[in-house]
Amino acid sequence: MPFRTVCTGRRFGLTVILVATAAGCREDAESPTTPNAEPPLAVTAAAGITLAEVSTGYVHACGVAADNQAYCWGNNNEGQLGDGTITDRFRPVPVKRGLAFVQVSASDQHTCGLTTGGQVYCWGVNSDGQLGNGTHTRKLLPALVSGGRRYVWVTTGGGFSCAVTTANRAYCWGANSQGQLGDGTNTARLTPVAVAGGLGFRRVVSGGAHTCGITLANKAYCWGDNDNGKLGNGTSSGDRNVPVAVAGGLTFGQVTAGNVHSCGVTTGDKAYCWGHNVDGSLGDGTATDRSVPKAVAGGRSYAQVVAGVSHSCGVTLAHVAYCWGDNFAGKLGDGTETTRFAPVAVAGGIQFSGVAPGGVNTCGVTTTKAVYCWGQNAFGQLGIGTNTGPEECQFVPCSTRPRRVIAGS
């Protein structure tokens, strides 16, 4: 995907080193005073955190507790944890400002959250205007998205964000070079703009440089980057800056956009994926790209399927988690580092209510609201109190099996 100049770091799905400019890397008044990493903790007796939901970015994760407090952990080089610092955190820390959240969405280096009052706040890097507050200034604490609208859902992508209003209209802001905002242009936006077409959406989900959504009639639409067929409209190239219908005539209960592919669950509880498939992220047993939805192998009935950067995960109606695709650093959670072209069960026999595959790790919430993560842990993104082990995967600390996220600080 294309990049604008940002501070040295990662963009969703890729690792890049870029030269900083004053316009892209300014901080707000909440200047950090802490070091870049906290010391490891003794975690043998630490209590586990309980969260109602979790969202995994490239190397950080966030979630919301029953009391509507948001927590984040992992990499924090651009303030994406929202605690007022740029210190990496190895266990959950509260997002500051005293806001009550019902949902959060973590991307690469920014995070957005939806409050109980229907307002959207974002924090972290802002080089593309992905915080939606009319500036390019990064924020170490949550900043209100401009426009005064009330929302029911928010989602973050690679340098952009989107949300759905109480009137079921989709708005997006940030990077737009591939039409990922869906407003009929390729112009970056510093504040929310309406997605073209007048469709009523229940949910939209943003990926690396494309977005997909489910209408009130359970039809899937996608827009933005179409390399490898990730828009699902039967073509494998040609970006779209307005929503296009996903081909095949399926009705979907949910749809999700990853970095290079997309997935969805039909109203009949069957999982389909489309787009890039070299690492098996479509889960159809092949490495063949698909420009229209292709059934995930195994014929299982899913309550949820989510596309990550180069892997996907889902939870069946029986609360069993499965993952497939690239297995770098054990992010499939099956106890191995073997790439899988069809779904494999996450190890441990844990009953999950939801999973969230990210860039190099995955997190999930159990039916009892416990949180587990697995995969790479170089930035403490497993939330286990350290950025080491418990295993080593291709020279990086990792866990190839689920590990309980400990209580926040």
C-alpha positions in Angstrom: 0.0 0.0 0.0 1.2 3.6 -0.5 2.6 5.5 2.5 2.7 9.1 3.5 5.7 10.3 5.6 5.3 9.3 9.2 7.5 8.8 12.2 9.8 5.7 12.1 7.6 2.7 12.8 5.1 0.2 11.3 2.1 0.6 9.1 -0.7 -1.9 9.2 0.5 -5.2 7.7 4.0 -4.0 6.7 7.2 -2.9 8.4 8.7 0.3 7.0 11.3 2.8 8.0 10.5 6.4 6.9 12.0 9.8 7.4 10.1 12.0 9.9 8.8 15.4 8.9 7.5 18.2 11.2 4.0 18.0 9.6 3.6 14.3 10.2 5.2 13.8 13.6 4.2 16.6 15.9 2.9 15.9 19.3 0.2 17.7 21.2 0.7 19.4 24.5 0.7 16.1 26.4 4.4 15.5 26.0 5.7 12.1 27.2 8.1 12.1 30.1 8.4 8.3 30.5 10.9 5.9 29.0 10.1 3.8 26.0 9.5 0.5 27.8 8.3 -0.5 31.2 10.3 -3.1 33.2 9.1 -6.7 33.1 6.9 -7.8 36.0 6.8 -11.0 38.0 3.5 -12.5 36.7 3.3 -15.9 38.3 0.6 -14.8 40.7 -1.0 -12.1 38.7 -4.7 -12.1 38.3 -6.2 -12.2 34.8 -8.1 -9.2 33.4 -11.8 -9.6 32.3 -13.0 -7.7 29.3 -16.3 -7.6 27.4 -14.5 -7.3 24.0 -11.0 -7.0 22.6 -9.5 -5.5 19.4 -6.0 -6.4 18.1 -3.9 -4.0 16.1 -0.5 -4.7 14.4 1.5 -4.9 17.7 -0.9 -3.6 20.3 -4.4 -4.5 21.6 -7.2 -2.8 23.4 -10.4 -3.9 25.1 -13.4 -2.6 27.2 -14.3 -3.8 30.7 -17.7 -4.3 32.1 -17.5 -0.8 33.8 -16.8 0.8 30.3 -13.2 1.5 31.1 -11.0 0.9 28.1 -7.6 -0.7 28.5 -4.7 -1.1 26.0 -1.3 -2.9 26.0 1.7 -3.5 23.7 3.5 -1.1 21.4 3.0 2.6 22.2 5.5 4.4 20.0 2.9 6.8 18.7 0.6 7.0 21.8 -1.8 4.4 20.5 -2.4 3.1 24.0 -4.0 6.4 25.0 -2.3 6.6 28.5 -0.6 9.9 27.8 2.9 8.4 27.1 4.8 6.7 24.4 5.9 3.9 26.7 5.3 0.3 25.6 3.1 -1.5 28.1 3.4 -5.3 28.9 0.1 -5.5 30.7 -3.2 -3.5 30.2 -3.2 0.1 31.2 -6.3 2.3 31.4 -7.0 4.7 28.6 -7.0 8.1 30.2 -9.5 11.0 30.2 -12.2 9.3 32.2 -14.3 8.4 29.2 -16.8 5.5 29.3 -16.5 3.3 26.2 -18.6 0.6 24.7 -16.3 -0.4 21.9 -12.7 0.1 20.8 -10.9 -0.6 17.5 -7.1 -0.9 17.3 -5.2 -0.6 14.0 -1.5 -0.2 13.5 -0.5 3.0 15.3 -3.8 4.5 16.2 -6.9 3.5 18.1 -10.5 4.7 18.2 -13.3 4.2 20.7 -17.0 4.7 20.9 -18.4 6.1 24.1 -21.6 5.3 25.9 -22.9 8.7 24.6 -22.3 7.7 20.9 -19.2 9.9 20.4 -16.0 8.7 18.8 -12.6 9.5 20.2 -9.3 8.5 18.5 -5.6 8.6 19.7 -2.1 7.8 18.4 -0.5 8.7 15.1 -2.3 11.2 12.9 -0.1 11.7 9.9 -3.0 10.9 7.5 -5.7 12.6 9.5 -6.9 9.2 10.8 -7.9 10.7 14.2 -10.6 12.8 12.4 -10.1 16.0 14.4 -9.1 18.3 11.5 -5.3 18.2 12.2 -2.2 16.1 11.5 -1.2 16.2 15.2 -0.7 13.0 17.0 -2.6 12.6 20.3 -1.4 10.7 23.3 -4.8 10.9 24.9 -8.3 10.4 23.3 -9.3 13.3 21.0 -12.9 13.9 19.9 -13.7 13.2 16.2 -15.1 16.3 14.5 -18.6 16.7 13.3 -20.8 16.3 16.3 -22.5 13.2 15.0 -23.7 10.3 17.1 -22.4 6.8 16.2 -23.1 3.2 16.9 -19.9 1.7 15.6 -16.3 2.6 14.9 -13.5 0.8 13.0 -9.8 1.6 12.2 -7.7 0.7 9.2 -4.3 1.4 7.9 -4.1 5.2 8.2 -7.8 5.8 8.2 -11.0 5.2 10.2 -14.7 4.8 9.6 -17.9 4.8 11.7 -21.6 4.2 11.4 -24.1 6.8 12.7 -27.3 6.2 14.6 -29.0 6.8 11.2 -27.0 3.9 9.7 -24.9 6.1 7.5 -21.2 5.4 7.1 -18.5 8.1 7.4 -14.8 7.8 7.0 -11.7 9.9 7.4 -7.9 9.8 6.9 -5.8 8.3 4.0 -7.7 7.9 0.8 -5.2 7.3 -2.0 -7.0 4.1 -3.0 -10.5 5.2 -2.4 -10.8 3.5 1.0 -13.0 6.3 2.4 -15.6 5.5 -0.3 -16.6 9.2 -0.9 -16.0 9.0 -4.6 -12.6 10.7 -4.5 -9.0 9.8 -3.7 -8.6 12.9 -1.5 -7.4 12.4 2.1 -9.8 13.8 4.7 -9.0 15.3 8.1 -12.7 15.1 9.2 -15.4 12.6 8.5 -17.0 12.4 5.0 -20.0 10.4 4.0 -19.5 7.2 2.1 -21.2 7.6 -1.3 -24.2 5.8 -2.5 -26.7 6.5 0.3 -26.6 2.9 1.6 -27.8 2.1 5.1 -25.1 0.1 6.9 -25.3 -1.9 10.1 -21.5 -2.3 10.3 -18.4 -1.3 8.4 -14.9 -2.7 9.0 -11.7 -1.1 7.7 -8.6 -3.1 6.6 -5.2 -2.1 5.3 -6.5 0.1 2.4 -10.0 -1.1 1.8 -13.3 -1.2 3.7 -16.3 -3.6 3.7 -19.7 -3.2 5.2 -23.0 -4.9 5.7 -26.2 -3.1 4.7 -29.5 -3.3 6.5 -30.6 -5.8 3.8 -27.6 -8.1 4.7 -25.7 -7.4 1.5 -21.9 -7.0 1.5 -20.2 -4.0 -0.2 -16.5 -3.2 -0.3 -14.5 -0.2 -1.6 -10.8 0.9 -1.8 -7.8 -1.2 -2.8 -8.8 -4.1 -5.0 -5.4 -5.9 -5.6 -5.9 -9.7 -5.6 -9.6 -9.3 -5.6 -10.1 -8.3 -2.0 -13.3 -6.3 -2.8 -15.0 -9.5 -3.9 -16.7 -8.1 -7.0 -15.2 -10.6 -9.5 -12.3 -8.5 -10.5 -8.7 -8.6 -9.3 -7.5 -5.0 -9.9 -8.9 -1.5 -10.2 -9.4 0.4 -7.0 -13.0 1.6 -6.2 -13.7 4.9 -4.5 -17.4 4.1 -4.0 -19.0 0.9 -2.6 -19.3 -2.1 -5.0 -21.4 -5.1 -4.2 -19.6 -8.3 -3.3 -20.4 -10.9 -6.0 -22.2 -14.2 -5.5 -25.6 -13.3 -4.2 -24.9 -14.3 -0.6 -26.5 -12.7 2.4 -24.1 -11.9 5.2 -24.6 -11.4 8.9 -21.1 -9.9 9.2 -18.1 -9.0 7.0 -14.6 -8.0 7.8 -11.6 -6.4 5.9 -8.1 -7.5 6.6 -4.8 -6.2 5.1 -4.9 -8.2 1.8 -8.2 -10.2 2.1 -11.7 -10.1 3.4 -14.0 -12.6 5.1 -17.6 -12.8 6.1 -20.2 -15.0 7.8 -23.5 -15.6 5.9 -26.9 -15.4 7.6 -26.7 -19.3 7.4 -23.6 -19.2 9.6 -21.1 -20.3 6.9 -17.7 -18.6 6.5 -16.4 -17.2 3.2 -13.2 -15.3 2.4 -11.8 -13.6 -0.7 -8.7 -11.8 -1.9 -5.0 -12.6 -1.5 -4.3 -16.2 -0.5 -0.6 -17.0 -0.8 -0.4 -17.8 2.9 -3.7 -19.6 3.1 -5.5 -16.7 4.7 -8.7 -17.6 2.9 -8.8 -21.0 4.5 -10.1 -22.8 1.4 -7.3 -25.4 1.4 -5.4 -23.7 -1.4 -3.0 -20.8 -2.1 -5.2 -19.4 -4.9 -6.4 -15.8 -4.9 -10.2 -15.4 -5.1 -12.0 -12.4 -6.5 -15.4 -13.7 -5.3 -16.3 -15.3 -1.9 -15.0 -18.8 -1.5 -16.2 -21.1 1.3 -13.8 -21.7 4.2 -12.9 -25.4 4.3 -14.5 -27.7 6.9 -18.1 -26.8 6.6 -18.3 -25.5 10.2 -21.0 -23.1 11.4 -19.4 -19.9 12.6 -20.7 -17.2 14.9 -17.8 -14.9 13.9 -14.9 -14.8 11.4 -12.3 -12.0 11.3 -9.6 -11.2 8.7 -6.2 -10.1 10.1 -3.1 -9.0 8.2 -2.1 -12.4 6.7 -4.2 -14.8 8.7 -7.9 -15.2 9.8 -9.7 -16.6 12.8 -13.2 -17.5 13.7 -15.4 -18.9 16.5 -17.9 -21.6 15.9 -21.4 -21.8 17.3 -19.9 -24.2 19.8 -17.4 -21.5 21.0 -14.4 -23.3 19.5 -11.8 -20.9 18.0 -10.1 -21.8 14.7 -7.4 -20.0 12.8 -5.8 -20.3 9.4 -3.1 -18.7 7.2 0.4 -17.4 7.9 1.6 -18.7 11.3 4.6 -16.5 11.9 5.4 -16.5 15.6 2.6 -18.9 16.3 -0.2 -16.4 15.8 -2.6 -19.2 14.8 -2.4 -20.5 18.4 -2.2 -24.2 17.5 1.1 -24.8 19.2 3.1 -24.7 16.0 4.6 -22.2 13.6 3.3 -24.1 10.5 1.3 -22.1 7.9 -2.2 -23.6 7.6 -4.3 -23.5 4.4 -7.4 -24.7 6.2 -8.7 -24.0 9.7 -7.0 -25.5 12.7 -8.3 -25.4 16.3 -6.6 -23.0 18.7 -4.9 -25.1 21.4 -6.1 -25.4 25.0 -9.8 -26.3 24.6 -10.8 -22.8 25.7 -14.4 -21.7 25.1 -14.3 -18.4 23.2 -17.0 -15.8 22.5 -14.8 -13.8 20.1 -11.4 -13.6 18.5 -9.4 -10.7 17.1 -6.5 -11.6 14.7 -4.1 -8.7 14.2 -0.7 -8.3 12.6 1.7 -10.7 14.3 -0.5 -11.9 17.2 -4.1 -12.8 18.0 -6.3 -12.2 21.1 -9.6 -13.6 22.1 -12.3 -13.2 24.8 -13.7 -16.3 26.4 -17.4 -17.0 27.4 -16.4 -16.0 30.9 -14.8 -12.7 29.7 -11.2 -13.8 30.3 -8.7 -12.6 27.7 -6.1 -14.7 26.0 -3.4 -13.7 23.4 -0.9 -15.6 21.4 1.8 -15.0 18.8 4.6 -12.5 18.9 5.4 -10.7 22.1 8.3 -8.4 21.3 6.3 -5.3 22.4 4.4 -6.9 25.2 1.3 -7.3 23.0 0.4 -10.6 24.7 -0.3 -8.7 27.9 1.4 -11.2 30.2 3.6 -8.7 32.0 6.8 -9.1 30.0 8.1 -8.7 26.4 10.0 -11.9 26.5 9.0 -15.6 26.0 7.5 -17.8 27.1 8.8 -19.2 23.7 11.2 -18.1 21.0 9.8 -18.1 17.4 12.2 -17.3 14.5 14.3 -15.2 16.9 11.5 -13.3 18.5 9.7 -13.8 21.8 6.3 -15.5 21.3 3.7 -17.9 22.5 2.3 -20.5 20.1 -0.5 -21.2 22.5 -3.0 -18.9 24.3 -1.7 -17.1 27.3 -3.9 -15.3 29.9 -3.7 -11.5 29.8 -3.0 -10.3 33.3 -4.9 -7.5 35.2 -4.2 -3.9 34.3 -2.1 -1.5 36.3 
